[in-house]
């Protein structure tokens, strides 16, 4: 028997048995050949160095540990980056890399599997990660970190390299270019210098795809720099070619932050197409897709944002612009008041005994040439912003001292319009008060008839029959101003009270909703929720784009100013009525202020709701910005029609019901209209039918019925007027307007049906604006054809407003963002500020459009001031 120290001899059959077993295990499929963990694993630890590539292998029984150390200085930050490449192709047995640091542990597997839309898998063999840098309080500190490599595979080859990141700390106003992939994200550090409280991080790329994500994160470990976790903390936004995030120092206690750039696995979030999944007989649905070299070249710049002084100066600039309109209005009102006082003094001098005696003796009165230079019916107009109707008795057109002057339309029977002759002007002025008293004392229907009595057989109640009055071939304002003034005043006041009620119930939920939107943006950090112009979005408090909100102040201030002007006019008009002033009672366009109040309120609400929309502009709340635009366009058309049709204008209830229907179609079109052929067919049919019904209503002045016999009556009219005899339309001017309106609206309907524009809300608004402009142009042309004139101030308002509208539309069509595209695509349209480094093109649009709307309202207010001293039976309806 051998001794204890003797070697043990194995049987001769043992070695061949072990060789055979090893051969069988290697011949088995991978799924059956997975090694079972043995009770013993080898661990090797190596001292490693930076900038050295380690080509090594690892197995199920072997773990490799690489120990690194480097010096960290308190006032200098260096980035450390770990790059690995697994050469073995064992997708089901990945290699695990664990980086152990002082304050963090980072782990990742290779192949790295990232998921996309619909849980698609994408595999990456090359992975690079930047390590989080722990803070140090010592002047110089040596820090250690370890890279552990392990796997369940029998043998996996890999390459490992650890390097220092150059330019890890970004500098102000210095550009830095770099590459990034989905498995090789990049991030850099920025430290706020002294005296700088806010910066803008701008990232650009020459290539739109692949889609990427820009994130701003606090200096914390770990850093979330993968596609599946980058949205966990901080602020982030998707990017194609441009991205910009404003960062405030107060939000980061360490006075520094990380700029993280991640390339997404798919481009769908940026508006790109989804990649086709490879289909083959042997491919599994869960088989990861290798995206090969999916990388993007980017450039990052950190530039200072504006200072608090810029905020103050911009707010003062905005207030100064619009408060100057208040000052200008006050100056014009004072000038107008002085002019009226001067004229009253002249009239008082003419009524003195010496002048009366001279007139009785046949001597001419001595009247200044400047006074005689005005037309008799123009001397006491409202002016620009009104002192109301004058209490004077200056030159009213009456039968005394007038001459027959032909008046008419081309191709029609001429009217005979009475205008005072020049030699009789002094006598007309002298006898003005007495003549007006006689006019006011006569029965209203006798004095305000637009048709001579011998034109038809007189019947007792003929003037009270609506069908007779409103179907006359030629109408004057007196024919359509027969209702009691108090009834009409209450009718049109309802416009104001209704829109005020609508504004309260509409605005309160809107304000609550946009506050919620802004809160969600601030809490989640997802800046894809709102479509700002990020290159010119200046935050203030919890608001992300204060400049876009501030620029809407003009709508509110100018709307309030317009309300004050209307209030002053109404007060002066009511005083004139209390004096029984004949100018106010029987002359000029009937004064109804309810629609003007509604227009001013709508302008203020447009400013408020536009500001609410710009708190967080996006696809779901765009109707906030356009709802009161529809109302403004509708109210302006109603006011223009009311001027010469006060008795038959639409009631507030029917008008707002129609506008509500328009807003309903706007919402439906935005939600369901994009590319929906059925919707566009239905809408175009409704548009054309509504145009025909409105045309019929306007042509017959409401004297028609929509009932079961409508088709029979239409055929009868066509037969009698077109078949039996070819006769022209009875109301030529109305027919011209309605034909042009139908051509425009049918063309717009055809355009919508063929092109199907994506921005349905703007398309619908364009329909309203086109109809308003068409009616306004018709009104101006007919006013001039009727022998009327446009006074200086409304003419200046028309010219100035047209110029301002032109510039405003130029800035509007710059298109700094669009919610019709993805947030990343929208940011491609972003531009820098152009005014005071605070306001962008869209803010200029807000400024100019508010001024243009205010000017448009003044045009409607002062357009017919030349008729303030003309009797209503001399003012024609068109």
C-alpha positions in Angstrom: 0.0 0.0 0.0 1.5 3.3 -1.1 2.3 6.0 1.5 0.2 9.1 2.2 2.4 11.4 0.1 2.3 9.1 -3.0 0.5 10.3 -6.1 -2.8 8.6 -7.0 -2.9 6.8 -10.3 -6.1 7.1 -12.4 -7.5 4.2 -14.4 -6.6 4.2 -18.1 -10.3 4.5 -19.2 -10.9 7.8 -17.4 -9.1 10.2 -19.8 -10.9 8.9 -23.0 -14.2 9.2 -21.1 -13.6 12.9 -20.3 -12.6 13.6 -23.9 -15.8 12.0 -25.1 -18.0 13.9 -22.7 -16.4 17.2 -23.7 -17.0 16.4 -27.4 -20.7 15.6 -26.7 -21.3 18.9 -24.8 -19.8 20.9 -27.6 -21.9 19.1 -30.2 -25.2 19.8 -28.4 -27.4 22.8 -29.5 -26.7 26.0 -27.6 -30.1 25.7 -25.8 -29.1 22.3 -24.4 -25.4 23.1 -23.9 -25.9 26.0 -21.4 -23.4 25.4 -18.7 -24.6 25.0 -15.2 -22.9 27.1 -12.6 -20.2 25.2 -11.0 -19.4 25.6 -7.4 -16.3 27.6 -8.2 -15.8 30.8 -10.3 -12.6 32.4 -11.2 -12.2 36.2 -10.6 -9.3 38.1 -12.2 -8.6 41.7 -11.2 -6.4 43.8 -13.4 -4.9 47.3 -12.9 -6.0 49.2 -16.0 -5.0 52.4 -17.6 -6.9 55.1 -19.6 -6.7 55.2 -23.4 -5.7 51.5 -23.6 -7.8 49.0 -25.5 -8.2 45.7 -23.7 -9.1 42.7 -25.9 -10.1 39.9 -23.6 -12.6 37.1 -23.2 -14.9 36.0 -20.4 -16.8 32.8 -19.7 -19.4 31.4 -17.4 -16.7 30.5 -14.8 -14.6 33.6 -15.3 -15.2 37.2 -14.2 -12.9 40.0 -15.2 -12.5 43.1 -13.1 -10.6 46.2 -14.3 -9.5 48.7 -11.7 -9.0 52.3 -12.7 -8.0 55.4 -10.8 -7.8 59.1 -11.6 -7.3 62.4 -9.9 -10.3 64.7 -9.5 -9.9 68.4 -8.8 -12.5 70.5 -7.2 -12.4 73.3 -9.8 -12.0 71.1 -12.8 -14.3 68.5 -14.2 -13.2 65.7 -16.5 -15.5 63.2 -18.2 -14.8 59.5 -18.3 -16.2 57.4 -21.0 -16.3 53.6 -21.2 -16.6 52.0 -24.6 -17.1 48.3 -25.2 -17.5 46.0 -28.3 -18.5 42.4 -28.0 -17.1 40.3 -30.8 -19.0 37.1 -30.0 -22.4 36.6 -31.6 -24.4 35.1 -28.7 -27.5 37.3 -28.6 -29.3 35.1 -26.0 -26.2 35.1 -23.8 -25.2 38.7 -23.5 -22.1 40.1 -21.7 -22.8 42.2 -18.6 -20.7 45.2 -17.8 -21.0 46.8 -14.4 -19.2 50.0 -13.5 -18.8 50.6 -9.8 -18.1 54.2 -8.8 -18.0 56.2 -5.6 -21.6 57.3 -5.7 -23.2 55.3 -8.5 -23.3 52.0 -10.2 -23.9 51.8 -14.0 -24.7 48.5 -15.7 -25.5 47.5 -19.2 -25.5 44.4 -21.4 -24.0 43.9 -24.8 -25.7 43.3 -27.2 -27.7 46.2 -25.8 -31.5 45.7 -26.5 -33.6 48.9 -26.9 -37.3 48.8 -27.6 -39.2 51.0 -30.0 -42.8 51.4 -31.0 -45.0 48.3 -30.7 -42.2 46.7 -28.6 -39.9 46.3 -31.5 -36.3 45.2 -30.4 -33.1 46.8 -31.7 -29.7 45.2 -30.9 -26.4 47.2 -30.6 -23.0 45.5 -30.4 -21.0 48.6 -29.7 -21.9 50.6 -26.6 -20.3 53.7 -25.0 -21.4 55.4 -21.8 -20.1 58.5 -20.1 -19.7 58.0 -16.3 -21.3 60.3 -13.8 -18.8 62.5 -12.1 -19.1 62.6 -8.3 -18.5 65.9 -6.6 -15.4 66.4 -4.4 -14.8 68.9 -1.6 -11.0 68.4 -1.5 -8.7 70.3 -3.7 -7.3 67.1 -5.3 -8.8 63.6 -4.7 -7.9 60.3 -6.2 -11.0 58.3 -7.1 -11.2 54.6 -8.0 -13.8 52.8 -10.1 -14.1 49.3 -11.4 -15.4 47.7 -14.5 -16.8 44.1 -13.9 -17.3 41.9 -17.0 -19.3 38.7 -16.7 -21.5 36.4 -18.9 -23.2 33.0 -18.9 -21.7 32.2 -22.2 -18.8 29.7 -22.4 -16.5 32.1 -24.2 -17.3 35.7 -25.2 -14.7 37.9 -26.7 -14.8 41.7 -26.2 -12.9 44.9 -26.4 -12.8 47.5 -23.5 -11.5 51.0 -23.6 -11.8 53.8 -21.1 -11.0 57.4 -22.2 -11.2 60.9 -20.8 -13.8 63.1 -22.6 -12.3 66.3 -24.0 -14.5 69.4 -23.8 -16.7 67.7 -21.2 -17.5 71.1 -19.7 -19.3 73.4 -22.2 -18.3 77.1 -22.3 -20.5 80.1 -23.0 -20.9 81.0 -26.7 -18.5 78.3 -27.8 -19.7 75.7 -30.3 -18.9 72.1 -29.9 -19.5 69.3 -32.4 -19.9 65.6 -31.6 -21.4 62.3 -32.8 -24.0 60.2 -31.0 -25.9 57.0 -31.6 -28.7 55.2 -29.7 -26.2 53.0 -27.9 -23.6 55.7 -27.6 -25.3 58.7 -26.0 -23.4 61.9 -25.1 -23.8 64.3 -22.3 -21.8 67.4 -21.2 -21.7 69.7 -18.2 -22.3 73.4 -18.0 -21.6 75.6 -15.1 -23.2 79.0 -14.7 -20.6 81.8 -14.5 -21.0 84.6 -12.0 -23.6 87.2 -13.0 -25.5 85.0 -15.5 -28.9 83.8 -14.3 -30.3 82.3 -17.5 -28.9 80.6 -20.6 -30.3 79.1 -23.8 -29.0 75.7 -24.8 -29.1 75.4 -28.6 -28.5 72.1 -30.4 -28.4 71.9 -34.2 -27.8 69.3 -36.8 -27.5 69.3 -40.6 -29.4 66.1 -40.9 -33.0 65.7 -39.8 -32.8 62.0 -39.1 -32.2 60.0 -37.0 -34.5 61.5 -34.5 -32.8 62.6 -31.2 -33.8 63.8 -27.7 -32.2 66.8 -25.9 -32.4 66.7 -22.1 -31.4 69.0 -19.4 -30.7 67.2 -16.1 -29.4 68.2 -12.7 -26.0 67.1 -11.5 -27.1 63.8 -10.0 -26.0 60.1 -10.4 -27.0 58.1 -12.3 -27.5 60.2 -15.5 -30.5 59.0 -17.6 -29.0 58.8 -21.1 -30.8 56.0 -22.9 -33.8 56.2 -25.1 -35.9 54.2 -22.6 -35.1 56.4 -19.6 -34.1 59.9 -20.8 -37.6 61.2 -20.0 -37.5 60.2 -16.4 -36.1 63.5 -15.0 -35.3 67.0 -16.1 -36.5 68.9 -19.2 -36.4 67.3 -22.6 -37.6 67.7 -26.2 -37.3 65.8 -29.4 -35.2 67.1 -32.2 -34.6 66.9 -36.0 -32.5 69.9 -37.0 -33.1 72.4 -34.2 -33.7 72.3 -30.5 -33.5 75.0 -27.8 -34.1 75.0 -24.1 -34.0 78.0 -21.8 -32.4 77.1 -18.5 -32.6 79.2 -15.4 -30.0 79.2 -12.7 -32.6 79.2 -9.9 -33.8 75.7 -10.9 -30.4 74.1 -10.3 -29.0 74.3 -6.7 -25.5 73.3 -7.8 -25.4 76.1 -10.4 -24.7 73.6 -13.1 -26.5 71.0 -15.2 -25.9 68.2 -17.8 -26.9 68.6 -21.4 -27.8 65.0 -22.5 -28.2 64.0 -26.2 -29.8 60.7 -27.0 -30.5 59.3 -30.5 -33.8 57.4 -30.6 -34.1 54.0 -32.0 -37.0 55.1 -34.4 -37.9 58.3 -36.1 -41.7 58.1 -35.7 -41.6 60.7 -32.8 -40.0 63.2 -35.1 -42.4 62.6 -38.0 -40.3 60.0 -39.8 -41.3 56.7 -41.1 -41.2 53.5 -39.2 -38.5 51.0 -40.4 -39.8 47.8 -42.0 -39.4 44.8 -39.8 -37.3 42.1 -41.5 -39.5 39.2 -42.5 -38.1 35.7 -43.3 -39.0 32.1 -42.7 -36.4 31.6 -40.1 -36.7 34.9 -38.3 -38.5 35.0 -35.0 -41.0 37.9 -34.4 -39.0 38.7 -31.2 -35.6 38.6 -33.1 -33.8 41.9 -32.4 -33.0 44.1 -35.4 -29.4 45.3 -36.0 -29.5 49.0 -37.0 -25.8 49.1 -37.9 -24.4 52.6 -38.1 -27.3 54.8 -37.0 -25.5 58.0 -35.9 -26.0 61.7 -35.9 -23.6 64.7 -36.0 -24.7 67.5 -33.7 -23.5 70.9 -32.5 -24.3 72.4 -29.2 -24.0 76.0 -28.1 -24.8 77.6 -24.7 -25.6 81.3 -25.0 -26.7 83.9 -22.4 -30.4 84.6 -22.2 -31.8 88.1 -21.7 -31.4 89.9 -18.4 -34.1 91.2 -16.1 -33.6 94.7 -17.4 -34.6 93.5 -20.9 -37.9 92.2 -19.4 -38.6 95.6 -17.8 -37.8 97.6 -21.0 -39.9 95.2 -23.2 -42.9 95.6 -20.9 -42.5 99.4 -20.8 -42.2 99.4 -24.6 -45.4 97.4 -25.0 -47.3 99.6 -22.6 -46.0 102.7 -24.3 -47.1 101.7 -27.7 -50.7 101.1 -26.7 -51.1 103.9 -24.1 -50.0 106.3 -26.9 -53.3 105.6 -28.6 -55.1 106.8 -25.4 -53.1 110.0 -25.5 -53.7 110.4 -29.3 -57.5 109.8 -28.8 -57.6 112.4 -26.0 -55.8 115.0 -28.1 -58.2 114.4 -31.0 -61.2 114.6 -28.7 -59.9 118.0 -27.3 -59.3 119.3 -30.8 -62.8 118.2 -31.9 -64.3 119.8 -28.8 -62.6 123.1 -29.5 -63.8 123.0 -33.1 -67.4 122.4 -32.0 -67.2 125.3 -29.5 -65.9 127.6 -32.2 -68.8 126.7 -34.5 -71.3 127.1 -31.8 -69.9 130.6 -31.2 -70.4 131.4 -34.9 -74.0 130.3 -34.8 -74.7 132.3 -31.7 -73.3 135.4 -33.4 -75.5 134.8 -36.4 -78.6 134.6 -34.1 -77.8 138.1 -32.6 -80.5 140.9 -33.2 -78.3 142.9 -35.6 -77.8 139.9 -37.8 -81.5 139.1 -37.7 -82.4 142.7 -38.6 -79.9 142.7 -41.4 -81.4 139.5 -42.8 -84.9 140.9 -42.6 -83.7 143.9 -44.5 -82.3 141.7 -47.2 -78.6 142.2 -46.4 -76.3 139.3 -46.6 -74.7 138.0 -43.4 -71.0 138.2 -42.9 -69.9 134.6 -42.4 -66.3 133.5 -42.4 -65.1 131.8 -45.5 -63.9 128.8 -43.6 -67.4 128.2 -42.3 -68.9 128.6 -45.8 -66.4 126.1 -47.1 -68.2 123.2 -45.6 -71.2 121.5 -47.1 -74.4 122.3 -45.2 -75.0 118.7 -44.1 -71.4 118.2 -43.1 -70.7 121.0 -40.7 -71.8 119.1 -37.6 -70.6 115.6 -38.0 -69.3 113.4 -35.3 -65.7 113.9 -36.2 -63.3 111.2 -35.5 -64.1 110.1 -32.0 -67.1 112.1 -31.5 -68.8 114.7 -29.5 -72.0 113.1 -30.5 -74.7 114.7 -32.4 -74.5 118.5 -32.3 -77.2 120.6 -30.8 -76.8 123.1 -33.6 -79.2 123.7 -36.4 -76.7 124.1 -39.1 -77.9 123.5 -42.6 -80.3 120.6 -42.9 -81.5 119.7 -46.3 -85.1 120.7 -46.6 -87.5 121.7 -49.3 -86.7 125.3 -48.7 -83.9 126.7 -50.9 -83.2 123.4 -52.6 -82.7 122.5 -56.2 -83.6 119.3 -58.0 -80.4 117.5 -58.8 -80.5 114.2 -60.8 -79.2 111.2 -59.0 -79.3 107.6 -60.0 -77.5 104.4 -60.9 -76.2 103.5 -64.2 -78.9 101.8 -66.2 -81.6 102.6 -63.8 -84.3 105.2 -63.4 -82.8 108.3 -61.8 -83.7 109.5 -58.4 -84.0 113.2 -57.7 -81.9 114.1 -54.7 -82.5 117.4 -53.1 -79.4 119.4 -52.3 -79.2 123.0 -51.3 -78.2 125.5 -53.9 -75.2 127.7 -53.3 -76.9 131.1 -53.4 -79.4 130.0 -50.8 -76.9 128.7 -48.3 -76.9 131.7 -46.0 -80.7 131.8 -45.9 -80.8 128.0 -45.3 -78.5 128.5 -42.4 -80.5 131.4 -41.1 -83.8 129.5 -41.3 -82.3 126.2 -40.3 -83.8 126.1 -36.8 -87.3 127.1 -37.9 -87.2 124.6 -40.8 -86.1 121.7 -38.6 -88.9 122.5 -36.1 -91.4 122.3 -38.9 -89.8 119.0 -40.1 -89.9 117.5 -36.6 -93.5 118.7 -36.1 -94.8 117.0 -39.2 -95.9 113.3 -39.2 -92.8 111.2 -39.6 -94.1 109.2 -42.5 -95.0 112.3 -44.4 -91.6 113.9 -43.9 -89.5 110.8 -44.4 -91.0 109.2 -47.5 -88.6 108.2 -50.2 -91.2 107.8 -52.8 -93.5 110.6 -54.2 -97.2 110.2 -53.5 -98.1 110.2 -57.1 -96.0 107.1 -57.8 -98.8 104.8 -56.5 -102.4 104.9 -55.3 -102.4 106.0 -51.7 -104.0 103.6 -49.2 -104.5 104.2 -45.6 -102.2 101.5 -44.3 -99.8 101.1 -47.2 -96.8 102.6 -45.3 -97.3 100.1 -42.5 -97.2 97.0 -44.7 -93.7 95.4 -44.6 -94.1 93.7 -47.9 -94.9 97.0 -49.6 -92.1 98.9 -48.0 -89.3 96.4 -48.2 -90.0 95.2 -51.7 -89.8 98.6 -53.3 -87.2 98.8 -56.0 -85.4 101.7 -54.4 -85.2 102.0 -50.6 -83.9 104.7 -48.3 -82.8 104.3 -44.7 -86.1 105.8 -43.5 -87.9 102.8 -44.9 -85.9 100.4 -42.8 -85.7 102.6 -39.7 -89.4 102.5 -38.8 -89.4 100.6 -35.6 -89.4 102.2 -32.2 -85.9 103.3 -31.1 -86.3 102.0 -27.6 -87.2 98.5 -29.0 -84.2 98.5 -31.3 -81.9 99.8 -28.5 -82.8 96.9 -26.3 -82.5 94.5 -29.2 -79.0 95.5 -30.0 -77.9 95.8 -26.3 -78.5 92.1 -26.1 -75.5 91.6 -28.4 -73.3 93.1 -25.7 -74.8 91.3 -22.7 -74.8 88.0 -24.6 -71.1 88.2 -25.6 -70.2 89.3 -22.1 -71.9 86.2 -20.7 -70.3 84.0 -23.4 -66.9 85.5 -22.5 -67.2 84.7 -18.8 -68.4 81.1 -19.3 -65.8 80.5 -22.1 -62.8 82.1 -20.5 -62.9 80.6 -17.0 -62.5 76.9 -18.1 -59.9 78.0 -20.7 -57.8 79.7 -18.1 -58.1 76.7 -15.8 -57.1 74.3 -18.6 -54.0 76.2 -19.8 -52.8 76.6 -16.2 -53.1 72.8 -16.0 -51.1 72.4 -19.3 -48.4 74.7 -18.0 -48.2 72.8 -14.7 -47.9 69.5 -16.6 -45.0 70.9 -18.6 -43.2 72.2 -15.6 -43.7 69.0 -13.6 -42.9 66.4 -16.3 -40.3 68.5 -18.2 -41.9 67.3 -21.5 -41.5 70.3 -23.7 -43.1 68.5 -26.7 -46.5 69.3 -25.2 -46.4 73.0 -26.2 -45.4 74.4 -29.6 -43.3 77.5 -28.7 -40.8 79.3 -30.7 -38.1 77.9 -28.5 -35.4 80.2 -29.9 -37.4 83.2 -28.6 -39.3 81.9 -25.6 -38.6 84.0 -22.5 -39.9 82.4 -19.2 -41.3 84.4 -16.3 -42.4 82.6 -13.2 -44.2 79.5 -14.2 -44.8 80.7 -17.7 -42.6 79.3 -20.4 -43.1 82.0 -23.1 -44.0 85.2 -21.4 -43.2 87.3 -24.5 -46.0 85.6 -26.5 -48.5 86.4 -23.7 -47.4 90.0 -23.2 -47.7 90.9 -26.9 -51.5 90.2 -26.6 -51.9 93.2 -24.3 -52.7 95.4 -27.3 -56.0 93.6 -28.0 -57.1 94.2 -24.4 -56.0 97.9 -24.1 -57.3 98.9 -27.6 -60.5 97.0 -27.1 -61.0 98.9 -23.8 -60.2 102.2 -25.6 -62.8 101.4 -28.3 -65.4 100.8 -25.6 -64.6 104.2 -24.0 -65.0 105.9 -27.4 -68.4 104.2 -27.9 -69.4 105.2 -24.4 -68.6 108.8 -25.1 -70.5 108.8 -28.3 -73.5 107.2 -26.7 -73.5 109.8 -24.0 -73.4 112.7 -26.4 -76.1 111.1 -28.6 -78.4 110.6 -25.6 -77.9 114.3 -24.6 -78.8 115.3 -28.1 -82.0 113.2 -27.9 -82.9 114.8 -24.6 -82.6 118.2 -26.3 -84.9 117.0 -29.1 -82.1 117.7 -31.5 -83.4 117.1 -35.0 -80.0 115.9 -36.2 -80.2 113.0 -33.7 -83.9 112.3 -34.3 -84.3 112.4 -38.1 -80.8 112.7 -39.7 -77.9 110.4 -40.4 -77.5 106.6 -40.0 -79.6 105.5 -37.0 -77.3 105.2 -34.0 -77.3 101.8 -32.2 -74.3 101.1 -30.1 -74.9 97.6 -28.9 -73.0 95.9 -31.7 -70.1 98.3 -31.2 -69.9 97.3 -27.5 -70.0 93.7 -28.5 -67.1 94.3 -31.0 -65.0 96.0 -28.4 -65.7 93.2 -25.9 -64.8 90.6 -28.5 -61.5 92.4 -29.2 -60.6 92.3 -25.5 -61.6 88.6 -25.3 -59.5 87.8 -28.3 -56.5 89.2 -26.5 -57.3 87.2 -23.4 -57.9 83.9 -25.2 -54.9 84.4 -27.5 -52.8 84.9 -24.4 -54.3 81.7 -22.9 -53.5 79.8 -26.1 -49.9 81.0 -26.0 -49.5 79.7 -22.5 -49.2 76.3 -24.1 -50.0 76.4 -27.9 -50.8 73.0 -29.3 -53.2 71.0 -31.4 -55.9 70.6 -28.7 -56.4 74.3 -27.7 -56.0 76.1 -31.0 -59.7 77.0 -31.1 -59.1 79.2 -28.1 -57.2 81.6 -30.3 -59.7 81.6 -33.2 -63.1 81.5 -31.5 -63.5 85.2 -31.0 -61.9 85.9 -34.4 -64.9 84.3 -35.9 -67.1 86.4 -33.7 -65.3 89.6 -34.6 -65.7 88.9 -38.3 -69.4 88.1 -37.9 -70.1 91.1 -35.7 -68.3 93.4 -38.2 -70.5 92.1 -41.1 -73.6 92.5 -38.9 -72.7 96.0 -38.0 -72.0 97.0 -41.6 -75.4 95.5 -42.6 -77.1 97.2 -39.7 -76.1 100.6 -40.7 -78.7 100.8 -43.5 -80.9 97.9 -42.4 -81.6 98.6 -38.7 -85.1 97.1 -38.7 -84.2 93.8 -40.3 -80.8 93.0 -38.9 -80.4 89.6 -37.2 -81.2 89.3 -33.5 -78.4 88.5 -31.1 -79.8 85.0 -30.4 -79.8 84.0 -34.1 -76.4 85.6 -34.8 -74.7 83.9 -31.9 -76.4 80.6 -32.7 -74.9 80.8 -36.2 -71.4 81.7 -34.8 -71.7 78.8 -32.4 -72.3 76.5 -35.3 -69.2 77.9 -37.0 -67.1 77.2 -34.0 -68.6 73.7 -33.8 -67.5 73.0 -37.4 -64.1 74.5 -36.5 -63.6 72.0 -33.7 -64.9 69.1 -35.7 -62.7 70.0 -38.7 -59.6 70.3 -36.6 -60.3 66.9 -34.9 -61.7 64.9 -37.8 -61.1 66.9 -41.0 -57.5 66.1 -41.8 -57.6 64.0 -44.9 -61.2 62.9 -44.3 -62.9 63.1 -47.7 -66.4 62.5 -46.3 -66.1 65.4 -43.9 -65.0 67.8 -46.6 -67.9 66.7 -48.9 -70.4 67.3 -46.1 -68.9 70.7 -45.1 -68.7 71.9 -48.7 -72.4 71.0 -49.3 -73.4 72.8 -46.1 -71.3 75.8 -47.0 -72.9 76.2 -50.5 -76.5 75.6 -49.1 -75.9 78.2 -46.4 -74.6 80.7 -48.9 -77.7 80.3 -51.1 -80.0 80.6 -48.2 -78.3 83.8 -46.9 -78.3 85.2 -50.4 -82.0 84.7 -50.7 -82.5 86.3 -47.3 -80.5 89.4 -48.2 -82.0 89.8 -51.7 -85.6 89.7 -50.6 -85.0 91.6 -47.3 -86.4 88.7 -45.3 -89.7 88.7 -47.2 -89.7 85.0 -48.2 -90.5 81.7 -46.6 -88.7 78.4 -46.4 -91.5 75.9 -46.6 -92.8 73.0 -48.7 -93.8 75.4 -51.5 -90.3 76.9 -52.0 -89.5 74.8 -55.0 -92.7 75.6 -56.7 -92.1 79.3 -56.2 -88.6 79.1 -57.5 -89.7 77.3 -60.6 -92.5 80.0 -61.1 -90.0 82.8 -60.8 -87.6 81.1 -63.3 -90.5 80.5 -65.7 -91.9 84.1 -65.5 -88.6 86.0 -65.5 -86.4 83.7 -67.7 -88.8 81.8 -70.0 -91.8 83.9 -70.7 -89.8 87.1 -70.7 -86.2 87.9 -70.2 -86.2 90.5 -67.5 -83.3 91.6 -65.4 -83.2 91.5 -61.6 -85.3 94.0 -59.7 -82.5 94.8 -57.3 -79.5 95.1 -59.5 -77.0 96.3 -56.9 -78.0 93.6 -54.4 -77.8 91.0 -57.2 -74.2 92.1 -58.1 -73.1 91.8 -54.5 -74.7 88.4 -54.0 -73.4 87.0 -57.3 -69.9 88.0 -56.4 -70.4 86.6 -52.9 -71.5 83.3 -54.3 -68.6 83.1 -56.7 -66.2 83.7 -53.9 -67.8 81.2 -51.5 -68.3 78.5 -54.2 -64.6 78.9 -55.1 -63.6 78.6 -51.5 -65.8 75.5 -51.1 -64.2 73.9 -54.2 -60.7 74.7 -52.9 -61.4 73.1 -49.6 -62.9 70.0 -51.3 -60.0 69.6 -53.7 -57.0 70.6 -51.6 -58.4 69.7 -48.1 -56.0 72.0 -46.2 -54.7 70.6 -42.9 -55.3 73.9 -41.0 -59.1 73.8 -41.1 -59.5 76.5 -38.4 -57.5 79.0 -40.5 -59.4 78.0 -43.7 -62.7 78.6 -41.9 -61.5 82.0 -40.7 -60.4 82.9 -44.2 -64.0 82.3 -45.4 -65.3 84.8 -42.9 -62.6 87.4 -43.7 -63.1 87.1 -47.5 -66.8 87.7 -47.1 -66.2 90.6 -44.8 -63.8 92.2 -47.2 -66.1 91.7 -50.1 -69.1 93.3 -48.3 -66.9 96.2 -47.1 -65.6 96.9 -50.6 -69.2 96.8 -51.9 -70.3 99.2 -49.2 -67.6 101.7 -50.1 -68.2 101.5 -53.8 -72.0 101.9 -53.4 -71.5 104.8 -50.9 -69.4 106.7 -53.5 -71.8 105.8 -56.3 -74.7 107.2 -54.2 -73.1 110.7 -54.1 -71.8 110.3 -50.6 -68.3 111.0 -49.5 -65.8 109.7 -47.0 -64.5 112.3 -44.6 -60.9 112.9 -43.8 -60.6 110.9 -40.6 -62.3 107.7 -41.8 -60.3 108.0 -45.0 -57.1 108.2 -43.0 -58.3 105.2 -40.9 -58.9 103.2 -44.1 -55.5 103.9 -45.6 -53.6 103.4 -42.3 -55.5 100.3 -41.4 -54.8 98.7 -44.8 -51.1 99.4 -44.6 -50.9 98.0 -41.0 -52.9 94.9 -42.1 -50.4 94.3 -44.9 -47.4 94.4 -42.6 -49.3 92.3 -40.0 -50.1 89.5 -42.5 -46.4 89.5 -43.6 -45.3 88.7 -40.0 -48.2 86.2 -39.6 -47.2 84.1 -42.5 -43.6 83.7 -41.2 -44.7 80.5 -39.5 -42.5 80.2 -36.5 -44.2 77.0 -35.3 -47.0 74.7 -36.4 -49.0 72.2 -34.5 -49.9 70.4 -37.7 -46.5 68.7 -37.6 -44.6 66.9 -34.8 -43.0 69.0 -32.1 -39.5 68.3 -33.6 -40.6 69.3 -37.1 -42.2 72.4 -35.7 -38.9 73.5 -34.1 -37.3 73.5 -37.6 -39.3 76.8 -38.2 -38.2 78.4 -34.9 -36.3 81.7 -35.3 -34.5 84.2 -33.1 -36.1 87.3 -31.6 -36.2 90.3 -33.9 -37.3 93.2 -31.6 -35.5 94.2 -28.4 -34.2 90.6 -28.3 -37.5 89.8 -26.7 -40.3 89.7 -29.3 -40.4 87.4 -32.3 -42.3 87.7 -35.6 -45.5 86.4 -34.1 -45.4 89.0 -31.4 -45.1 91.6 -34.0 -48.2 90.1 -35.6 -50.0 90.5 -32.3 -49.0 94.2 -32.1 -49.9 95.1 -35.6 -53.1 93.0 -35.8 -54.5 94.5 -32.6 -53.8 98.0 -34.1 -55.3 97.0 -37.4 -58.5 95.6 -35.7 -58.8 98.8 -33.7 -58.4 100.8 -36.9 -61.0 98.7 -38.6 -63.5 99.3 -35.8 -62.9 103.0 -36.1 -63.6 102.8 -39.9 -66.9 101.2 -39.2 -67.6 103.8 -36.5 -66.8 106.9 -38.5 -67.5 105.7 -42.1 -70.9 107.4 -42.4 -70.2 110.6 -40.4 -70.7 112.6 -43.5 -74.4 111.7 -43.3 -75.0 113.0 -39.8 -76.9 116.1 -41.1 -78.7 114.4 -44.0 -82.3 113.3 -43.6 -82.8 109.6 -43.7 -85.2 109.8 -46.6 -82.2 111.1 -48.6 -79.9 108.2 -47.6 -80.1 105.2 -49.8 -80.0 101.5 -48.9 -77.6 99.2 -50.6 
